[in-house]
Amino acid sequence: MTIDIGSTTIHRFPHGFINKRAEPILVTTLTEKRHPKLIEMYLAYRPRNSFSGLPPIRDEACIRWVRDMIANGANLVAMSFEEGIVGHGALFPASEDTCEMLLVISPGHQKVGIGGELARCLIQLGQEMDFGQIRLCVEAGNHVARHVYEKCGFAYLTRGLTAELDMSLDLARCRGAPGEAVRKVMNPRGIAQHPRDAPQGRPQDLPERRPGRAAHGQGPEEAGGHPLRDGPDG
Ligand SMILES: CC(C)(COP(=O)(O)OP(=O)(O)OC[C@H]1O[C@@H](n2cnc3c(N)ncnc32)[C@H](O)[C@@H]1OP(=O)(O)O)[C@@H](O)C(=O)NCCC(=O)NCCS
């Protein structure tokens, strides 16, 4: 699939919002001028090798990894007024219908609402690029990432106890969204409360609902090769 990011909404209309620390953040496409800044963001990332072995530990491997993403992905960045690039998200075509998603926020800017906004921009981008589904792989212990993905409607493909979980978002179900019932567009199973907000301090799903056609991602699936999981060794 050819990536024509220049014709997408996020390219023409960057997404601005205020994060939970009351700082303005802009999500926009990665222009060539910002490539060195993205490399800087990953070189400054600490600790490296912290999620699925990424970013690579050695500087040369890290730079090579970022350049590969620039060359092969549709890349968005989250920018702060003061510090420039503080987050990066990308979609990598895996087939005509499917892309894989990467989402990374600089450590000093995590948990203030940037990842969720960036993820939603990536979903819209994937939709406009005509992908049918977005896939990703997340470490089972990465509860923050899992919470963000679940909140965005991703469903688990992997079942049972595994170190890494495959998740997918069915974009096709959103195509007719304006004319569909809400339960068809949203994934009722993906709606969960953060433990902090749940009564008795534990996660709580919303009341059981009869799944409509929107319930997706049923059934375990064989995990194929994963370009993000298999990044260059540091
Ligand atoms: C995972 C990541 C992308 C999320 O981005 P972020 O900007 O930190 O996330 P946000 O602030 O938008 O959202 C965090 C959510 O997790 C919740 N959260 C915080 N601590 C949590 C915990 N221990 N368990 C579960 N959820 C938690 C927050 O309350 C918030 O949810 P809410 O919006 O419903 O309140 C970011 O933390 C990151 O870059 N981590 C390192 C790289 C990584 O793991 N990438 C994913 C690889 S698959």
The ligand as an SDF file (V2000), in Angstrom:
LIG
                    3D

 48 50  0  0  0  0  0  0  0  0999 V2000
    1.8390    3.4050   26.8290 C   0  0  0  0  0  0  0  0  0  0  0  0
    1.9110    4.8870   26.4720 C   0  0  0  0  0  0  0  0  0  0  0  0
    2.0640    5.0660   24.9900 C   0  0  0  0  0  0  0  0  0  0  0  0
    0.5890    5.5380   26.9300 C   0  0  0  0  0  0  0  0  0  0  0  0
    0.6580    6.9130   26.6700 O   0  0  0  0  0  0  0  0  0  0  0  0
    0.3820    7.9530   27.8630 P   0  0  0  0  0  0  0  0  0  0  0  0
    0.4710    9.3100   27.3180 O   0  0  0  0  0  0  0  0  0  0  0  0
    1.2680    7.6240   29.0150 O   0  0  0  0  0  0  0  0  0  0  0  0
   -1.1240    7.5600   28.2170 O   0  0  0  0  0  0  0  0  0  0  0  0
   -2.3250    8.5360   28.6440 P   0  0  0  0  0  0  0  0  0  0  0  0
   -1.8380    9.5150   29.6450 O   0  0  0  0  0  0  0  0  0  0  0  0
   -2.9970    9.0620   27.4270 O   0  0  0  0  0  0  0  0  0  0  0  0
   -3.3170    7.4890   29.2810 O   0  0  0  0  0  0  0  0  0  0  0  0
   -2.8680    6.6850   30.3450 C   0  0  0  0  0  0  0  0  0  0  0  0
   -4.0790    5.9760   30.9140 C   0  0  0  0  0  0  0  0  0  0  0  0
   -3.6130    4.8970   31.7240 O   0  0  0  0  0  0  0  0  0  0  0  0
   -4.1790    5.0390   33.0240 C   0  0  0  0  0  0  0  0  0  0  0  0
   -3.2330    4.4620   33.9740 N   0  0  0  0  0  0  0  0  0  0  0  0
   -2.2760    5.0780   34.6910 C   0  0  0  0  0  0  0  0  0  0  0  0
   -1.6300    4.1780   35.4380 N   0  0  0  0  0  0  0  0  0  0  0  0
   -2.1960    2.9770   35.1900 C   0  0  0  0  0  0  0  0  0  0  0  0
   -1.9610    1.6470   35.6590 C   0  0  0  0  0  0  0  0  0  0  0  0
   -1.0130    1.3850   36.5470 N   0  0  0  0  0  0  0  0  0  0  0  0
   -2.7250    0.6490   35.1480 N   0  0  0  0  0  0  0  0  0  0  0  0
   -3.6940    0.8920   34.2420 C   0  0  0  0  0  0  0  0  0  0  0  0
   -3.9600    2.1380   33.7590 N   0  0  0  0  0  0  0  0  0  0  0  0
   -3.2160    3.1580   34.2440 C   0  0  0  0  0  0  0  0  0  0  0  0
   -4.4080    6.5350   33.1840 C   0  0  0  0  0  0  0  0  0  0  0  0
   -5.3570    6.8200   34.1740 O   0  0  0  0  0  0  0  0  0  0  0  0
   -4.9060    6.8860   31.7950 C   0  0  0  0  0  0  0  0  0  0  0  0
   -6.2190    6.4690   31.6060 O   0  0  0  0  0  0  0  0  0  0  0  0
   -7.4440    7.5100   31.5860 P   0  0  0  0  0  0  0  0  0  0  0  0
   -7.2110    8.4020   30.4040 O   0  0  0  0  0  0  0  0  0  0  0  0
   -8.6260    6.6130   31.4120 O   0  0  0  0  0  0  0  0  0  0  0  0
   -7.3860    8.2330   32.8830 O   0  0  0  0  0  0  0  0  0  0  0  0
    3.0920    5.5760   27.2150 C   0  0  0  0  0  0  0  0  0  0  0  0
    2.9420    5.4140   28.6050 O   0  0  0  0  0  0  0  0  0  0  0  0
    4.4300    5.0580   26.7580 C   0  0  0  0  0  0  0  0  0  0  0  0
    5.0170    5.5810   25.8310 O   0  0  0  0  0  0  0  0  0  0  0  0
    4.9540    4.0040   27.4210 N   0  0  0  0  0  0  0  0  0  0  0  0
    6.2440    3.4490   27.0390 C   0  0  0  0  0  0  0  0  0  0  0  0
    6.2330    2.8940   25.6360 C   0  0  0  0  0  0  0  0  0  0  0  0
    5.1870    1.8310   25.4960 C   0  0  0  0  0  0  0  0  0  0  0  0
    5.0100    1.0070   26.3680 O   0  0  0  0  0  0  0  0  0  0  0  0
    4.5020    1.8540   24.3410 N   0  0  0  0  0  0  0  0  0  0  0  0
    3.4940    0.8830   24.0240 C   0  0  0  0  0  0  0  0  0  0  0  0
    4.1530   -0.2830   23.3820 C   0  0  0  0  0  0  0  0  0  0  0  0
    2.9240   -1.4820   22.9430 S   0  0  0  0  0  0  0  0  0  0  0  0
  1  2  1  0
  2  3  1  0
  2  4  1  0
  2 36  1  0
  4  5  1  0
  5  6  1  0
  6  7  2  0
  6  8  1  0
  6  9  1  0
  9 10  1  0
 10 11  2  0
 10 12  1  0
 10 13  1  0
 13 14  1  0
 14 15  1  0
 15 16  1  0
 15 30  1  0
 16 17  1  0
 17 18  1  0
 17 28  1  0
 18 19  1  0
 18 27  1  0
 19 20  2  0
 20 21  1  0
 21 22  1  0
 21 27  2  0
 22 23  1  0
 22 24  2  0
 24 25  1  0
 25 26  2  0
 26 27  1  0
 28 29  1  0
 28 30  1  0
 30 31  1  0
 31 32  1  0
 32 33  2  0
 32 34  1  0
 32 35  1  0
 36 37  1  0
 36 38  1  0
 38 39  2  0
 38 40  1  0
 40 41  1  0
 41 42  1  0
 42 43  1  0
 43 44  2  0
 43 45  1  0
 45 46  1  0
 46 47  1  0
 47 48  1  0
M  END
$$$$
